[in-house]
Amino acid sequence: MKNLYTIVLLACMSFGAQAQIDRSIIPEPGPSPEINLQEPQNFELNNGLKVMVVENNKLPRVSIQLRIDNPPIAEGDKAGVSSLTASLLGNGSKSISKDDYNEEIDFLGASINFGSQSAFANSLSKYFPRILELMADAAINPNFTQEEFDKEKAKLITGLKTQEKDVASIAGRVQYALAYGTQHPYGEFVTEATVNNVTLADVIKFYEDRFVSANAYLVVIGDVNFDEVKELVTKNFTPWTKAVPSSLSYSRPSDALFTQINFVDMPNAVQSNVSVQSLVDLKMKNEDYLDALLANRILGGSAQARLFLNLREDKGYTYGSYSSLGNDKYAPAIFRASASVRNAVTDSATVEILKELDKIIREPVTDEELKTAKAEYVGSFVRALERPETIARYALNIETEGLSKDFYKTYLERLNSVSKEDVQQAAQKYLSLEKTRVVVVGKGSDVAENLEKVDINGKRIPVRYYSKTAEKVEKPNYDAALPDGVNVKSVIENYFEAIGGKSEVDKIESLMLVYEGEAMGAKIKTEEKRTADKYAQTTYMNDAPMMGVIAKGDELYMKQGGNKVPLPPEMKNDLKSAMGIFPEQGIALNQKAKLTGTEKIEGKDAYKIEVPGEAVQATYFYDVESGLKVKETSVITVNGQTQNQEVSYKDYQEVDGIKFPSVKVGTMGPQQIESRLLEAVINKEVTDADFD
């Protein structure tokens, strides 16, 4: 009994002692956990295909990844051939039509996707033999047809046309072109001209030259048996002809000779894309690889990093600012710190990014920053281990990047051993302010003057001007004087005269315009009705109403089916300023409308009228010579999301004494639509029912 009492007493004393623990003190971390990564079983076919198999029977699923690790090559005047090759691969094989191929994959609940030099498949393990067979067949015996080639080529060109108006797309293109040069595989870019140079024969040759087994790796992970995989892979991939990929040499890129701002003018931009970048010789096998990753993480690798906290949380310049640090075994990679910011703070944001870059090079990071960065990496690393594709990626990295076999097993141990001094040394080695390019894409008339005043550490940073295709150009003349007497009122008066005369325009009490075009294989029709104080636009797909926008009185809503979705009040205020039979009637009365100069539209000068708003920033372009409206752009910002819209007007034709554009060219999502005028009805009797 005494012994029992003693045990209970000791337990209570122990509990009491535990209760006195100071929980405000964070316990010292224990040793890094041992990472048990399953080693793949390997074999190699006679054609050079290297196969790795990881048996994992937890779930009845299998993933298959084929990667061809070829060095990069430049596509030159046929840039886009790799994209077209990727889009054509997977369209069946020489023995299976595209439709039958896709139908069988869907029926099995699987997926197979191809890149220009890769493939990926996922399926239930019971269907693995057939899915492997289908993937191998499409990879080795692709079904390249002229019909599919023409379709994919048209889609690629349409996407390129859309990107020409997108600030982020132009910024991405110019950033790589300036970093590497347009003759380098990483710096060249695809244009409509280069795509038009590509033929089906070019795609076939690219496939034959690059989709070869010499540098190919096949990783199979999941509920499989090694012997079965070896038998199936040998059967399905042995017919793959052994070949060595072509290789072309190219000059090694280098950083700018001195720190500079490279500016690209995008007059339609309402935000500036700012990117501070430089080249880095970082490879995964470098001893200080993890040190460099942590330096970048602290600078701008997350929402807890310095750039985000400075530019968003403190200054409110942007929705987010981040940095990235690449690695590449074939060529220098890119370090980039970037943000999309309001025009008014473009220069200030540039200075703050440069300051943060300078600080992480000059000063050690804090203990708390290093601890947080390590914790983020540990968390993402452990979570990633739950995904089969992670194991595949790790296995491939060990083989293709020349990593040690225990690279990932000791990952956390090496990560936790990184010190503040290691991080600073990596920042000093891989980051620099001495030969940095600050690539800014934005509206020059708003931001160029202040950018030319930017300095860092008391030294002014010179500005160089470039085109959207990364060619050096002269600084645009943002101060070009308009002719005497030319203003918003005169431009709109000339427009009314050009379409039929002010007196004829004033006689119109109602107007209905119907345009029709094609997109995504469907007939798209828009019907627009206007009176002095009412507006309705309905979009039809294959004659079925898809969406409508209605404005009358104090109501402004979007209509989908039988549902009415009210639009934000700020949009209502903006739309009121453009009400009338023609938007120009409202613009002429808008005190905020401003004539900001001229701009080239398809090679001809056009006056540009900007109409600011709370949610909609609109710009209208009128041909200087004819007076006709040739383009209209708008930037719609709602709930922090921004959408750009653009419509071009062409080939005016007269209907009942008034000229209307017979062709409108706009966009729907990523696709460009050319619509033709079907009907223009003037002064048709309308009722309130026409605006419901």
C-alpha positions in Angstrom: 0.0 0.0 0.0 2.9 2.3 0.9 4.5 1.6 -2.5 1.3 2.5 -4.3 0.9 5.7 -2.3 4.6 6.6 -3.1 4.0 6.0 -6.8 0.9 8.2 -6.8 2.7 10.9 -4.9 5.6 10.9 -7.2 3.3 11.1 -10.2 1.5 14.1 -8.7 4.8 15.8 -8.0 5.9 15.1 -11.5 2.7 16.6 -12.9 3.1 19.6 -10.6 6.6 20.1 -11.8 5.5 19.9 -15.5 2.8 22.4 -14.7 5.5 24.9 -13.7 7.2 24.7 -17.1 7.6 28.2 -18.7 5.7 27.7 -21.9 6.8 31.1 -23.2 10.2 29.6 -23.9 10.4 27.7 -27.2 11.9 24.3 -26.8 15.2 23.6 -28.6 14.6 21.7 -31.8 15.4 18.1 -31.8 17.6 16.4 -34.4 16.5 16.6 -38.0 14.2 13.7 -38.9 15.6 11.0 -41.1 14.1 11.1 -44.5 13.3 7.6 -45.8 13.1 7.9 -49.5 12.5 4.6 -51.3 15.3 3.9 -53.7 14.1 3.2 -57.3 15.0 0.0 -59.0 16.7 0.6 -62.3 17.2 -1.0 -65.7 18.1 0.3 -69.1 17.0 -0.7 -72.6 19.4 -1.2 -75.5 18.1 2.0 -77.1 19.3 4.1 -74.1 16.0 4.6 -72.3 16.8 4.6 -68.5 14.0 3.3 -66.4 13.3 3.8 -62.7 10.6 2.0 -60.8 9.4 2.8 -57.3 6.9 0.3 -55.8 4.3 1.9 -53.6 1.3 -0.2 -52.8 -0.6 2.3 -50.5 -3.1 3.2 -53.2 -4.1 1.4 -56.3 -2.7 4.1 -58.6 0.3 4.4 -60.9 2.0 7.5 -62.4 4.3 7.3 -65.4 6.7 10.1 -66.4 8.8 10.2 -69.5 11.4 13.0 -69.7 14.0 13.6 -72.4 16.8 15.6 -70.9 18.2 17.3 -74.0 20.3 20.4 -74.0 18.4 23.5 -75.3 18.6 24.6 -78.9 17.5 27.8 -80.6 14.6 27.5 -83.1 15.5 30.6 -85.0 13.1 31.8 -87.7 10.9 28.8 -86.9 10.4 29.6 -83.2 7.2 27.9 -82.2 8.0 24.5 -83.7 8.4 23.0 -80.3 5.1 24.3 -79.1 3.4 22.9 -82.2 5.1 19.6 -81.7 3.8 19.4 -78.1 0.3 20.2 -79.2 0.3 17.6 -81.9 1.8 14.8 -79.7 -0.9 12.7 -78.0 -3.4 13.0 -80.9 -3.5 9.2 -81.2 -1.0 7.2 -83.1 -0.5 5.7 -86.6 -2.8 2.9 -85.5 -5.3 4.7 -83.3 -7.3 7.8 -84.3 -7.3 10.9 -82.1 -11.0 10.4 -81.1 -10.6 6.7 -80.3 -7.4 7.4 -78.4 -8.9 10.1 -76.2 -12.2 8.2 -75.7 -10.4 5.1 -74.4 -8.3 7.1 -72.0 -11.4 8.9 -70.7 -13.2 5.6 -70.4 -10.4 4.2 -68.2 -10.5 7.2 -66.0 -6.8 8.0 -66.8 -4.9 10.9 -68.2 -2.0 11.1 -70.7 -0.3 14.5 -71.5 2.6 15.3 -73.8 5.2 18.0 -74.0 7.6 18.5 -76.9 10.1 16.3 -75.1 8.1 14.7 -72.3 5.0 12.8 -71.4 3.0 12.0 -68.3 0.3 9.5 -67.5 -1.8 8.6 -64.5 -4.2 5.7 -64.0 -5.5 3.0 -61.7 -3.0 0.2 -61.3 -5.3 -2.3 -63.0 -5.2 -0.3 -66.2 -1.5 0.4 -66.0 -0.5 -2.1 -68.8 -2.9 -0.5 -71.3 -2.1 3.1 -70.4 1.6 2.4 -70.7 0.9 0.8 -74.1 -1.1 3.8 -75.2 1.5 6.3 -74.0 4.3 4.5 -75.7 2.4 4.1 -78.9 1.6 7.9 -79.1 5.2 8.7 -78.2 6.9 6.4 -80.7 4.3 6.4 -83.5 2.8 9.9 -83.4 -0.2 10.8 -85.6 0.9 14.0 -87.2 -1.7 15.2 -89.7 -2.0 18.4 -91.8 -5.5 19.0 -90.5 -4.5 19.0 -86.8 -1.4 21.0 -87.6 -3.4 23.7 -89.3 -5.8 23.9 -86.3 -3.0 24.1 -83.7 -1.1 26.7 -85.8 -4.2 28.9 -86.0 -4.7 28.6 -82.2 -1.1 29.5 -81.5 -1.3 32.6 -83.7 -4.5 33.7 -82.1 -2.9 33.4 -78.7 0.1 35.4 -79.8 -2.1 38.3 -81.1 -3.9 38.4 -77.7 -0.5 38.6 -75.9 0.6 41.6 -77.9 -1.8 43.7 -75.8 -1.0 42.1 -72.4 1.6 43.9 -70.3 2.6 40.7 -68.4 3.2 38.7 -71.6 5.3 41.5 -73.1 7.3 41.9 -69.9 8.1 38.1 -69.8 9.2 38.1 -73.4 11.5 41.2 -73.0 12.9 40.1 -69.7 14.3 36.9 -71.2 15.3 38.5 -74.5 17.4 41.2 -72.7 18.9 38.7 -70.3 20.0 36.1 -72.8 19.8 37.8 -76.2 17.3 36.8 -78.9 19.7 34.3 -80.5 19.9 32.2 -77.4 17.4 29.3 -76.8 16.2 31.0 -73.6 16.0 34.5 -75.1 14.3 33.9 -78.4 10.5 34.3 -78.6 7.7 33.1 -80.8 6.0 35.6 -83.2 3.3 35.3 -85.8 6.0 35.5 -88.5 8.1 32.6 -87.1 5.0 30.4 -86.6 4.0 31.1 -90.2 7.5 29.8 -91.2 6.8 26.4 -89.6 5.5 23.6 -91.7 4.3 20.1 -90.8 7.6 18.8 -92.2 9.4 21.0 -89.6 7.4 19.5 -86.8 8.2 16.0 -88.0 11.9 16.8 -88.2 11.9 18.5 -84.8 10.3 15.3 -83.3 12.7 13.0 -85.1 15.7 15.1 -83.9 14.7 15.8 -80.3 12.2 13.1 -79.2 14.8 10.4 -79.0 15.8 7.8 -76.5 19.5 8.7 -75.9 18.7 11.1 -73.0 15.4 9.7 -72.0 14.2 8.7 -68.6 11.1 6.8 -67.7 9.9 6.8 -64.1 7.1 4.5 -62.9 5.8 4.9 -59.4 2.9 3.3 -57.6 1.1 0.0 -57.2 3.2 -2.0 -59.5 5.6 -5.0 -59.6 9.2 -4.3 -60.8 9.3 -7.5 -62.9 6.0 -6.7 -64.6 7.1 -3.1 -65.3 10.3 -4.3 -66.8 8.5 -6.7 -69.1 5.9 -4.2 -70.2 8.4 -1.4 -70.8 10.7 -3.6 -72.7 7.8 -4.8 -74.9 6.4 -1.3 -75.6 9.5 0.9 -75.7 12.1 -1.4 -77.4 10.7 -0.3 -80.9 11.9 3.2 -80.1 14.7 3.8 -82.5 18.1 4.5 -80.8 19.2 8.0 -81.8 21.3 11.0 -80.4 19.7 14.4 -80.4 21.1 17.2 -82.4 23.0 19.9 -80.5 23.8 23.5 -81.5 26.3 25.8 -79.8 25.5 29.3 -78.8 27.3 32.1 -77.1 27.3 32.3 -73.3 25.0 35.2 -72.2 26.4 37.9 -69.8 24.9 40.5 -67.5 24.6 44.2 -68.5 27.8 46.1 -68.3 26.3 48.4 -65.7 23.1 48.7 -63.7 20.4 50.2 -65.9 16.7 50.5 -66.3 15.4 49.0 -69.6 11.9 50.6 -70.3 9.3 49.3 -72.7 6.4 51.7 -73.4 2.9 50.1 -73.3 0.4 53.1 -73.6 -2.5 50.9 -72.6 -0.9 49.9 -69.3 -2.6 50.9 -66.0 0.0 49.2 -64.0 3.8 48.9 -64.5 5.5 45.5 -64.4 8.9 46.0 -62.6 11.5 43.3 -62.7 15.0 43.6 -61.2 17.1 40.7 -62.6 20.5 39.3 -63.2 22.1 36.1 -64.3 23.3 33.5 -61.8 25.6 30.5 -62.1 23.7 28.3 -59.7 23.3 24.5 -60.0 21.6 22.1 -57.7 24.9 20.3 -57.1 26.6 23.4 -55.8 27.6 23.1 -52.1 25.9 26.4 -51.3 22.7 25.6 -53.2 20.5 25.5 -50.0 22.2 28.7 -48.7 21.2 30.5 -51.9 17.6 29.2 -51.7 17.3 30.5 -48.1 18.7 33.9 -49.1 16.1 34.2 -51.8 13.3 32.9 -49.5 14.1 35.7 -47.0 14.3 38.3 -49.7 11.1 37.5 -51.6 10.3 33.9 -51.7 7.0 34.1 -49.7 4.3 36.4 -48.2 6.5 36.6 -45.1 9.5 37.8 -47.0 11.0 41.3 -47.1 9.7 42.4 -50.5 6.1 41.4 -49.7 6.2 43.0 -46.3 7.8 46.2 -47.7 6.0 46.8 -51.0 2.6 45.5 -50.0 2.1 45.5 -46.2 4.1 48.7 -45.5 3.9 50.8 -48.7 0.7 49.5 -50.3 2.3 49.7 -53.7 1.1 46.3 -55.0 -0.9 43.1 -54.3 2.4 41.2 -54.0 6.1 41.4 -54.6 8.3 38.3 -54.9 11.7 37.0 -56.0 12.9 33.8 -57.6 16.3 32.2 -58.0 16.7 29.7 -60.8 19.2 27.0 -61.4 20.3 25.4 -64.6 23.0 23.0 -65.6 23.2 24.1 -69.2 23.4 27.9 -69.0 23.2 30.7 -66.4 19.8 30.9 -64.7 18.0 34.1 -63.7 17.5 35.8 -60.4 14.4 38.1 -60.5 12.6 40.3 -58.0 9.4 41.7 -59.4 6.1 43.4 -58.7 3.1 44.9 -60.7 2.5 48.3 -59.3 0.3 51.4 -59.9 1.7 53.8 -62.4 2.1 56.6 -59.8 4.5 54.5 -57.7 6.6 52.8 -60.4 9.8 54.7 -59.6 9.2 54.3 -55.8 8.7 50.6 -56.1 11.8 50.2 -58.2 13.8 52.0 -55.5 12.4 49.8 -52.7 13.2 46.6 -54.6 16.8 47.7 -55.2 17.1 48.8 -51.5 16.0 45.3 -50.3 18.4 43.7 -52.7 21.2 45.9 -51.5 20.4 45.2 -47.9 20.5 41.4 -48.1 23.9 41.6 -49.7 25.3 44.1 -47.2 23.8 42.9 -43.9 23.3 39.5 -42.3 19.7 38.3 -42.0 18.1 38.1 -38.6 17.8 34.9 -36.5 14.0 35.1 -36.8 14.1 35.5 -40.6 16.4 32.5 -41.0 14.3 30.4 -38.6 11.0 31.3 -40.5 12.6 30.5 -43.9 13.9 27.1 -42.7 10.5 26.3 -41.2 8.8 27.1 -44.5 11.2 24.9 -46.5 10.8 22.0 -44.0 7.0 22.2 -44.2 6.9 22.3 -48.0 9.5 19.5 -48.3 7.6 17.2 -45.9 4.2 17.9 -47.5 5.7 17.3 -51.0 6.8 13.8 -49.9 3.2 12.7 -49.8 2.9 13.1 -53.6 4.1 10.3 -55.9 5.2 12.9 -58.5 7.6 14.3 -55.9 9.4 11.0 -55.7 9.6 10.9 -59.5 11.1 14.4 -59.6 13.6 13.6 -56.9 14.7 10.4 -58.7 15.1 12.3 -61.9 17.0 15.2 -60.3 19.5 12.8 -58.8 20.1 11.3 -62.2 20.1 14.4 -64.4 21.6 17.0 -62.1 24.6 14.9 -60.9 23.4 14.9 -57.3 24.6 12.6 -54.6 22.4 9.6 -53.8 21.7 10.9 -50.3 20.9 14.5 -51.6 17.3 14.3 -50.4 17.8 12.0 -47.5 20.1 14.6 -45.9 18.1 17.6 -47.2 16.7 18.7 -43.9 19.9 18.1 -42.0 21.9 20.3 -44.4 19.1 22.9 -44.4 19.1 23.2 -40.6 22.9 23.6 -40.5 22.9 26.7 -42.7 24.0 29.8 -40.7 23.3 33.5 -41.1 26.9 33.9 -42.4 26.2 31.2 -45.0 23.1 33.0 -46.2 25.0 36.3 -46.6 27.9 34.7 -48.4 25.4 33.1 -50.9 23.6 36.5 -51.3 27.0 38.2 -52.1 27.9 35.4 -54.5 24.7 35.1 -56.5 23.0 38.5 -56.1 24.4 41.8 -57.3 23.6 45.5 -57.8 26.6 46.1 -60.0 25.3 44.7 -63.3 21.6 44.5 -62.8 18.8 45.1 -65.3 15.7 46.8 -64.1 13.1 45.9 -66.8 10.0 48.1 -66.6 7.0 47.7 -68.9 4.4 50.4 -68.5 2.8 53.6 -69.7 5.7 55.9 -70.6 3.8 59.1 -70.5 3.0 58.5 -66.9 6.1 56.9 -65.5 9.2 57.6 -67.7 10.0 61.1 -66.3 10.2 59.8 -62.7 12.1 56.6 -63.6 14.8 58.8 -65.1 15.3 60.3 -61.6 15.8 56.9 -59.8 19.1 56.4 -57.9 20.5 53.9 -55.5 23.2 54.7 -53.0 23.4 58.2 -54.4 24.1 57.0 -58.0 21.6 57.8 -60.8 20.5 54.8 -62.8 20.5 55.4 -66.6 17.3 54.5 -68.5 17.4 52.8 -71.9 14.3 52.4 -74.1 13.3 49.2 -75.9 10.5 48.0 -78.2 8.1 45.2 -77.4 10.4 42.9 -79.3 13.5 43.9 -77.2 15.1 46.2 -79.8 16.7 49.4 -78.6 14.8 52.5 -79.6 14.9 56.2 -79.1 12.9 57.6 -76.2 9.3 58.3 -77.3 8.3 62.0 -77.5 5.8 62.2 -74.7 5.6 66.0 -74.9 4.5 66.2 -78.5 2.3 69.3 -78.8 -1.2 68.9 -80.3 -2.3 71.4 -83.0 -3.9 74.6 -81.8 -7.7 74.2 -81.3 -7.6 70.4 -81.0 -9.2 69.1 -77.8 -11.8 66.6 -76.6 -14.7 68.6 -78.0 -13.2 69.1 -81.4 -12.1 65.5 -81.9 -15.7 64.3 -81.0 -17.2 66.9 -83.3 -15.0 65.7 -86.1 -16.1 62.1 -85.3 -19.8 63.0 -85.6 -19.2 64.8 -88.9 -17.2 61.8 -90.2 -20.1 59.3 -89.5 -22.8 61.5 -91.0 -23.0 64.9 -89.4 -24.1 66.3 -86.1 -27.6 67.1 -87.3 -28.2 63.6 -88.5 -26.8 62.1 -85.3 -29.2 64.3 -83.2 -32.2 62.8 -85.0 -31.4 59.3 -83.7 -33.6 58.3 -80.8 -32.8 54.6 -80.7 -30.2 52.4 -82.2 -29.7 48.6 -82.5 -26.5 47.0 -83.8 -26.0 43.3 -84.4 -22.5 41.8 -85.0 -21.6 38.1 -85.6 -18.4 36.2 -85.5 -16.9 32.8 -84.6 -14.9 31.6 -81.6 -14.1 28.2 -80.2 -16.1 26.5 -83.0 -19.3 28.4 -82.1 -21.2 31.3 -83.7 -21.0 34.3 -81.4 -23.5 37.1 -81.9 -23.8 40.4 -80.0 -26.9 42.6 -80.0 -26.6 46.1 -78.7 -29.5 48.5 -78.1 -29.2 52.1 -77.1 -31.4 55.1 -76.3 -30.4 58.4 -74.6 -30.7 56.9 -71.2 -30.9 53.1 -71.6 -28.4 50.4 -72.7 -28.6 46.7 -73.3 -26.1 44.3 -74.7 -26.8 40.5 -75.2 -24.3 37.9 -76.3 -25.5 34.8 -78.0 -23.7 31.5 -78.6 -25.2 29.5 -81.4 -28.3 31.7 -81.1 -28.8 30.9 -77.4 -28.5 33.9 -75.0 -25.3 33.5 -73.0 -24.9 36.8 -71.1 -26.3 40.3 -71.0 -25.6 43.7 -69.5 -28.5 46.0 -68.8 -28.4 49.7 -67.7 -31.5 51.7 -67.2 -32.3 54.3 -64.6 -30.5 53.4 -61.4 -30.2 49.8 -62.4 -27.0 48.1 -63.7 -26.8 44.4 -63.8 -25.5 41.4 -65.6 -28.1 38.8 -66.8 -27.3 35.1 -67.1 -30.3 32.9 -67.8 -33.0 34.1 -65.6 -30.6 35.5 -63.0 -29.9 39.2 -62.5 -26.5 39.9 -60.9 -26.1 43.6 -59.8 -22.8 45.2 -60.9 -20.8 47.3 -58.4 -22.0 50.9 -57.9 -18.7 52.3 -59.1 -19.2 50.7 -62.5 -22.7 52.3 -62.6 -21.2 55.7 -62.2 -18.6 55.1 -64.9 -21.2 53.8 -67.4 -23.4 56.9 -66.9 -20.6 59.0 -68.3 -20.8 57.0 -71.6 -24.5 56.8 -72.0 -26.3 58.0 -75.1 -26.9 56.7 -78.6 -23.2 57.0 -79.1 -20.7 56.9 -76.1 -19.1 60.1 -77.5 -22.3 62.1 -76.5 -21.5 61.3 -72.8 -17.8 61.7 -73.2 -18.2 65.3 -74.6 -19.9 66.2 -71.4 -17.4 64.4 -69.1 -15.2 67.0 -67.4 -12.6 64.3 -66.6 -12.2 63.2 -70.3 -8.7 64.3 -71.5 -7.0 64.4 -74.9 -3.6 63.0 -74.1 -1.9 63.0 -77.5 -1.6 60.8 -80.5 -0.7 57.1 -81.0 0.0 55.0 -84.1 -2.9 52.6 -84.8 -2.0 50.3 -87.7 0.6 52.8 -88.9 -1.7 55.9 -88.8 -1.9 58.7 -86.3 -4.9 58.6 -84.0 -6.0 61.1 -81.3 -6.3 59.5 -77.9 -9.0 60.5 -75.4 -8.7 59.0 -71.9 -11.8 58.8 -69.7 -10.8 57.9 -66.1 -13.3 56.2 -63.8 -13.6 54.4 -60.5 -13.8 50.9 -62.0 -13.5 51.4 -65.7 -10.6 53.3 -67.3 -11.5 53.8 -71.0 -9.4 55.1 -73.9 -10.8 56.0 -77.3 -8.8 56.4 -80.5 -9.9 58.6 -83.5 -8.0 58.6 -86.8 -6.4 62.1 -87.3 -7.1 62.1 -91.0 -10.7 60.6 -91.3 -12.0 61.5 -87.8 -13.4 57.9 -87.4 -13.1 55.9 -84.3 -10.6 53.1 -84.9 -10.1 51.6 -81.5 -11.4 51.5 -77.9 -9.7 50.0 -74.9 -10.8 49.6 -71.3 -9.3 48.4 -68.1 -11.9 47.1 -65.6 -10.9 46.7 -62.0 -13.3 45.1 -59.5 -12.4 43.5 -56.1 -8.7 43.8 -56.9 -9.0 41.9 -60.2 -8.1 43.6 -63.4 -9.3 42.8 -66.9 -8.2 44.4 -70.2 -10.5 44.7 -73.1 -9.8 46.0 -76.6 -12.0 46.5 -79.7 -10.8 47.7 -83.2 -13.2 49.2 -85.6 -12.8 48.9 -89.4 -14.4 49.3 -92.8 -17.1 51.8 -92.1 -20.3 51.5 -94.2 -23.3 53.8 -94.4 -26.7 52.7 -93.2 -29.6 55.3 -93.5 -27.1 58.2 -93.7 -24.9 57.1 -90.7 -21.6 55.2 -91.0 -21.0 52.2 -88.8 -17.9 49.9 -88.7 -18.7 46.8 -90.6 -16.0 44.9 -88.8 -15.2 44.8 -85.1 -12.1 42.9 -83.8 -12.1 42.0 -80.1 -11.3 39.1 -77.8 -13.1 36.5 -75.9 -10.8 35.0 -73.3 -7.5 34.1 -75.1 -9.2 34.0 -78.5 -9.5 36.9 -80.9 -12.9 37.4 -82.6 -13.6 39.2 -85.8 -17.3 40.1 -86.0 -19.2 41.5 -89.0 -22.2 43.9 -88.9 -25.4 42.0 -89.7 -27.9 44.7 -88.9 -28.1 48.4 -88.0 -31.5 49.6 -87.2 -32.1 53.3 -86.5 -35.2 54.8 -84.7 -37.0 51.5 -84.2 -39.7 51.9 -81.6 -38.5 50.5 -78.3 -40.2 49.8 -75.0 -38.9 49.0 -71.5 -39.3 45.4 -72.4 -36.4 45.7 -74.8 -34.2 46.5 -71.9 -35.0 43.6 -69.6 
